[in-house]
Amino acid sequence: MSRYEYECNECKEIFEVFLPFGDNEKAKIVCPKCKSERTNRLFSGINVNTKYSSKASPNSCCGDCGHCG
């Protein structure tokens, strides 16, 4: 499942929809607030967690805790 963010053109509500990968092109997306079908998909970043054994420098994120940036 993929998470997609949409914005309603009518009421400006921003909401998320979970769809199987690739189904977002043919899915009928309806705003949960005003029930309008006039929605636009927003650009969303992805979150990737990786593990590595190298030590981070004092001024950079180690990637292990998920709290720094």
N, CA, C and O of each residue as an XYZ file, in Angstrom:
276
protein
N       0.837     -1.177      0.000
C       0.000      0.000      0.000
C       0.887      1.246      0.000
O       1.935      1.293      0.644
N       0.440      2.225     -0.726
C       1.143      3.501     -0.777
C       0.259      4.584     -0.192
O      -0.966      4.533     -0.299
N       0.898      5.567      0.429
C       0.172      6.695      1.014
C       0.290      7.875      0.064
O       1.388      8.264     -0.334
N      -0.857      8.436     -0.291
C      -0.904      9.598     -1.164
C      -1.599     10.739     -0.432
O      -2.572     10.520      0.290
N      -1.098     11.956     -0.619
C      -1.730     13.134     -0.043
C      -2.464     13.884     -1.151
O      -1.955     14.048     -2.260
N      -3.664     14.331     -0.822
C      -4.487     15.081     -1.763
C      -4.956     16.370     -1.119
O      -5.035     16.471      0.105
N      -5.270     17.364     -1.957
C      -5.899     18.589     -1.505
C      -7.185     18.779     -2.291
O      -7.212     18.602     -3.509
N      -8.239     19.139     -1.593
C      -9.528     19.392     -2.213
C      -9.510     20.784     -2.843
O      -9.104     21.751     -2.199
N      -9.944     20.888     -4.089
C     -10.006     22.185     -4.765
C     -11.149     23.044     -4.244
O     -11.125     24.264     -4.407
N     -12.132     22.439     -3.631
C     -13.296     23.170     -3.149
C     -13.078     23.740     -1.745
O     -13.172     24.953     -1.559
N     -12.791     22.900     -0.764
C     -12.684     23.353      0.630
C     -11.243     23.468      1.132
O     -11.014     23.896      2.263
N     -10.265     23.086      0.291
C      -8.826     23.165      0.611
C      -8.379     22.202      1.710
O      -7.290     22.356      2.261
N      -9.205     21.220      2.028
C      -8.832     20.180      2.997
C      -7.676     19.353      2.432
O      -7.693     18.971      1.262
N      -6.678     19.080      3.265
C      -5.584     18.185      2.884
C      -5.813     16.873      3.617
O      -6.016     16.852      4.831
N      -5.778     15.773      2.862
C      -6.063     14.466      3.442
C      -5.203     13.412      2.771
O      -4.643     13.641      1.699
N      -5.103     12.253      3.414
C      -4.299     11.172      2.846
C      -5.183      9.983      2.512
O      -6.219      9.739      3.130
N      -4.724      9.257      1.505
C      -5.429      8.077      1.016
C      -4.402      6.965      0.878
O      -3.300      7.191      0.378
N      -4.758      5.772      1.316
C      -3.894      4.601      1.151
C      -4.446      3.750      0.020
O      -5.598      3.316      0.061
N      -3.607      3.512     -0.999
C      -4.024      2.752     -2.175
C      -2.934      1.757     -2.540
O      -1.764      1.985     -2.235
N      -3.304      0.652     -3.192
C      -2.282     -0.239     -3.719
C      -1.413      0.526     -4.715
O      -1.915      1.386     -5.439
N      -0.135      0.228     -4.758
C       0.805      0.932     -5.627
C       0.294      0.930     -7.065
O      -0.043     -0.124     -7.604
N       0.235      2.094     -7.680
C      -0.184      2.222     -9.064
C      -1.664      2.466     -9.259
O      -2.073      2.851    -10.355
N      -2.480      2.258     -8.244
C      -3.925      2.445     -8.386
C      -4.351      3.906     -8.261
O      -5.516      4.226     -8.499
N      -3.435      4.793     -7.894
C      -3.817      6.190     -7.697
C      -4.249      6.866     -8.993
O      -5.001      7.839     -8.948
N      -3.797      6.379    -10.138
C      -4.159      6.989    -11.412
C      -5.617      6.728    -11.775
O      -6.252      7.579    -12.397
N      -6.156      5.583    -11.407
C      -7.523      5.232    -11.795
C      -8.526      5.318    -10.647
O      -9.723      5.113    -10.851
N      -8.048      5.618     -9.451
C      -8.935      5.683     -8.290
C      -9.767      6.966     -8.318
O      -9.288      8.020     -8.734
N     -10.993      6.861     -7.880
C     -11.871      8.024     -7.728
C     -11.668      8.564     -6.315
O     -12.098      7.946     -5.341
N     -11.017      9.712     -6.207
C     -10.675     10.290     -4.916
C     -11.735     11.327     -4.543
O     -12.030     12.235     -5.320
N     -12.300     11.181     -3.355
C     -13.352     12.063     -2.874
C     -12.899     12.694     -1.558
O     -12.399     12.004     -0.670
N     -13.077     13.987     -1.445
C     -12.720     14.699     -0.218
C     -13.582     14.195      0.936
O     -14.806     14.141      0.810
N     -12.970     13.830      2.049
C     -13.749     13.334      3.187
C     -14.548     14.434      3.895
O     -15.492     14.136      4.626
N     -14.177     15.693      3.685
C     -14.852     16.797      4.363
C     -16.096     17.277      3.599
O     -17.184     17.361      4.167
N     -15.925     17.590      2.309
C     -17.040     18.170      1.553
C     -17.580     17.250      0.453
O     -18.554     17.587     -0.220
N     -16.945     16.093      0.273
C     -17.361     15.068     -0.698
C     -17.151     15.471     -2.158
O     -17.717     14.851     -3.057
N     -16.349     16.494     -2.396
C     -16.034     16.906     -3.758
C     -15.082     15.900     -4.402
O     -14.246     15.300     -3.726
N     -15.218     15.725     -5.707
C     -14.295     14.885     -6.469
C     -13.194     15.721     -7.112
O     -12.322     15.176     -7.788
N     -13.222     17.013     -6.914
C     -12.223     17.914     -7.482
C     -11.030     17.987     -6.532
O     -10.955     18.875     -5.683
N     -10.114     17.059     -6.682
C      -8.945     16.956     -5.809
C      -7.671     16.911     -6.637
O      -7.691     16.514     -7.802
N      -6.578     17.315     -6.038
C      -5.252     17.234     -6.657
C      -4.323     16.484     -5.742
O      -4.311     16.699     -4.529
N      -3.544     15.600     -6.332
C      -2.544     14.882     -5.550
C      -1.376     15.813     -5.263
O      -0.912     16.524     -6.155
N      -0.901     15.813     -4.030
C       0.228     16.627     -3.615
C       1.513     15.818     -3.698
O       1.490     14.590     -3.616
N       2.626     16.509     -3.858
C       3.921     15.856     -3.834
C       4.254     15.496     -2.398
O       4.164     16.347     -1.514
N       4.631     14.272     -2.155
C       5.013     13.820     -0.818
C       6.382     13.177     -0.885
O       6.694     12.443     -1.822
N       7.188     13.457      0.109
C       8.481     12.811      0.204
C       8.323     11.386      0.716
O       7.238     10.984      1.135
N       9.391     10.641      0.679
C       9.364      9.276      1.194
C      10.270      9.184      2.402
O      11.181      9.996      2.571
N      10.023      8.212      3.228
C      10.826      7.981      4.408
C      11.540      6.645      4.226
O      10.902      5.608      4.045
N      12.860      6.682      4.275
C      13.653      5.469      4.104
C      14.549      5.309      5.318
O      15.298      6.223      5.664
N      14.477      4.163      5.964
C      15.348      3.869      7.089
C      16.455      2.939      6.618
O      16.199      1.928      5.964
N      17.681      3.293      6.955
C      18.816      2.446      6.604
C      19.672      2.229      7.843
O      19.677      3.054      8.757
N      20.376      1.145      7.866
C      21.332      0.856      8.936
C      22.711      0.741      8.306
O      22.888      0.097      7.272
N      23.665      1.364      8.935
C      25.029      1.255      8.462
C      25.963      1.311      9.650
O      25.598      1.802     10.719
N      27.156      0.813      9.463
C      28.066      0.675     10.591
C      29.039      1.834     10.737
O      29.756      1.885     11.736
N      29.100      2.768      9.793
C      30.064      3.846      9.924
C      29.616      4.838     10.981
O      28.419      5.024     11.201
N      30.562      5.465     11.623
C      30.271      6.451     12.649
C      29.999      7.804     11.997
O      30.682      8.194     11.050
N      29.023      8.495     12.498
C      28.689      9.820     11.981
C      29.631     10.850     12.573
O      30.146     10.679     13.678
N      29.850     11.928     11.820
C      30.661     13.016     12.353
C      29.835     13.766     13.395
O      28.612     13.626     13.405
N      30.454     14.550     14.264
C      29.715     15.244     15.330
C      28.628     16.188     14.813
O      27.679     16.476     15.543
N      28.738     16.672     13.591
C      27.774     17.627     13.045
C      26.772     17.000     12.088
O      26.100     17.720     11.350
N      26.657     15.697     12.082
C      25.721     15.072     11.146
C      24.844     14.052     11.856
O      25.105     13.668     12.996
N      23.832     13.638     11.180
C      22.867     12.673     11.725
C      23.424     11.252     11.569
O      24.011     10.918     10.540
N      23.234     10.430     12.590
C      23.691      9.053     12.534
C      22.710      8.179     11.776
O      23.094      7.127     11.264
N      21.435      8.597     11.693
C      20.430      7.826     10.980
C      19.784      6.743     11.799
O      18.840      6.110     11.325
N      20.247      6.497     13.008
C      19.720      5.398     13.801
C      18.514      5.772     14.670
O      17.627      4.946     14.890
N      18.481      6.990     15.153
C      17.458      7.329     16.140
C      16.164      7.851     15.522
O      15.099      7.712     16.123
N      16.235      8.449     14.334
C      15.069      8.999     13.695
C      14.667     10.364     14.227
O      13.625     10.892     13.840
N      15.490     10.956     15.126
C      15.136     12.240     15.724
C      15.894     13.410     15.139
O      15.463     14.553     15.289
N      16.992     13.165     14.488
C      17.759     14.287     13.960
C      17.640     14.337     12.443
O      17.153     13.402     11.807
N      18.080     15.408     11.902
C      17.857     15.642     10.628
C      18.240     15.670      9.346
O      17.456     16.046      8.475
